[in-house]
């Protein structure tokens, strides 16, 4: 699975980037088909629980690395619309 292939090296890169005090992170955009979560390939839209579970390892990695003071959530619409609706 593509996510597993990129998750560990990605987490290392995030932690390295977080060492720079002048860098913040925007959390979102994982719904785009290029993100590899596969929601756009399903016959039905995912539930909010499914989305949050899929996002969890990426979001938690960023929050742990950057702290809550250097993270910002965003909606990334309409780009994420390929995978699920705004609500």
C-alpha positions as CSV (number, residue, x, y, z in Angstrom):
1,X,0.0,0.0,0.0
2,X,1.4,3.4,-1.0
3,X,0.6,5.1,2.4
4,X,2.8,2.6,4.3
5,X,5.6,3.2,1.8
6,X,5.7,6.9,2.5
7,X,4.5,7.2,6.1
8,X,7.8,6.4,7.9
9,X,10.1,8.4,5.7
10,X,7.5,11.2,5.6
11,X,7.4,11.2,9.4
12,X,11.2,11.5,9.6
13,X,11.1,14.4,7.2
14,X,8.4,16.2,9.2
15,X,10.3,15.8,12.4
16,X,13.4,17.2,10.7
17,X,11.5,20.1,9.3
18,X,9.9,20.8,12.7
19,X,13.4,21.5,14.1
20,X,13.3,24.8,12.3
21,X,11.5,27.3,14.6
22,X,10.4,29.5,11.7
23,X,8.3,26.7,10.1
24,X,4.6,26.0,10.8
25,X,2.4,23.2,9.2
26,X,-1.0,23.4,7.6
27,X,-3.0,20.1,8.1
28,X,-5.3,19.1,5.3
29,X,-5.5,18.2,1.7
30,X,-5.2,14.5,2.3
31,X,-8.5,14.0,0.5
32,X,-7.0,14.7,-2.9
33,X,-6.6,11.6,-5.0
34,X,-2.8,12.2,-5.2
35,X,-2.7,11.8,-1.4
36,X,-3.0,8.0,-1.8
37,X,-5.8,7.4,0.8
38,X,-8.0,6.0,-1.9
39,X,-11.3,7.6,-1.0
40,X,-11.9,8.8,-4.5
41,X,-11.9,5.2,-5.7
42,X,-14.7,4.1,-3.4
43,X,-18.4,3.8,-4.6
44,X,-19.6,5.7,-1.5
45,X,-18.3,8.7,0.4
46,X,-16.4,7.8,3.6
47,X,-17.9,8.6,6.9
48,X,-16.2,11.3,9.1
49,X,-14.9,8.4,11.3
50,X,-13.2,6.8,8.3
51,X,-11.7,10.1,7.3
52,X,-10.4,10.9,10.7
53,X,-8.9,7.4,11.1
54,X,-7.1,7.6,7.8
55,X,-5.8,11.1,8.6
56,X,-4.8,10.2,12.2
57,X,-1.2,9.0,11.6
58,X,-0.4,12.0,9.4
59,X,-2.0,14.6,11.7
60,X,-0.7,13.1,14.9
61,X,2.8,13.0,13.5
62,X,2.6,16.7,12.6
63,X,1.1,17.7,16.0
64,X,3.7,15.7,17.9
65,X,6.5,17.3,15.8
66,X,5.4,20.9,15.6
67,X,3.1,21.1,18.7
68,X,-0.4,22.5,18.7
69,X,1.1,26.1,18.5
70,X,2.6,25.5,15.1
71,X,-0.2,23.6,13.4
72,X,-3.2,24.9,11.5
73,X,-6.2,22.9,10.1
74,X,-7.7,23.8,6.8
75,X,-10.5,22.4,4.7
76,X,-8.8,22.2,1.2
77,X,-12.1,22.6,-0.7
78,X,-12.9,22.2,-3.5
79,X,-9.7,20.1,-4.2
80,X,-10.7,17.4,-1.6
81,X,-14.2,17.2,-3.2
82,X,-13.0,14.3,-5.4
83,X,-13.0,12.1,-2.2
84,X,-15.8,13.4,0.0
85,X,-18.2,16.3,0.5
86,X,-17.5,19.4,2.7
87,X,-19.9,18.4,5.5
